[in-house]
Each structure stands twice: as C-alpha cells, then as structure tokens.
Amino acid sequence: MRARLAAALMTDPLVLVLDEPFEGIDRASADVIRAVSRGFTAGGGAVLCTASSASSLEVLCDHIGELADGRLTTFRPVRRHRPAVRSRARRARAGAGVAGKWRHGGCA
C-alpha cells in the first residue's frame, strides 16, 4: 500500500482515492497512511476513501458518506467526542458529590 500511495503522489494529484486503506495492514503502515493523508489535505488536496466500516475511517476523515444502490444516502461530518472522565478531586471541586452516570462520548 505504501508503494502505491507513493506512486500516486508522484503525479501531483488533486484527489487521492484510497480503497480500504486500513484493511490488512500493520499499525506502522496505518500511521504512515494517516500522516500522508493529513499532509496531502493540509496542502489543499482531497482524499476519498472507501471502507466497509465507517469506524475505520473516522480517525482519518472529517466527513463520512454512505452509498446505497449507487446513490449517496448520507453525508455527515464526523463528530469526535472526548470521554467525560474526571478525577475525584475535580468532581469534588465541582460539587459532584452525588453518584451519577458518567457518559463517555464516541463517534456517532
């Protein structure tokens, strides 16, 4: 995958199309793909990825679209939530002495 990505970048494209970029690769290669993609978009390019699972792309993409029967049925921004985890000291300072549920965010 890295060699094909490098070859694609040699032509100075406006758009990169990546088909299942994280399928069957190791973590180091996934990190390279993320870094190259981020650098490419920072330079004004666009990256279009396909995946059978949106969760594999949510760390890379800023929008997710879904196709059904050849039509775009959903197009939405990726919402990145951080877990609402607080230390005991912070909860005490905030007056959170009552036990309650802490909600952890995730990609929707």
Sequence and secondary structure as in RCSB ss.txt:
>XXXX:A:sequence
MRARLAAALMTDPLVLVLDEPFEGIDRASADVIRAVSRGFTAGGGAVLCTASSASSLEVLCDHIGELADGRLTTF
RPVRRHRPAVRSRARRARAGAGVAGKWRHGGCA
>XXXX:A:secstr
 HHHHHHHHTT  SEEEEESTTTT  HHHHHHHHHHHHHHHHTT EEEEE S GGGTTTT SEEEEEETTEEEEE
EE          HHHHHHTT  S          
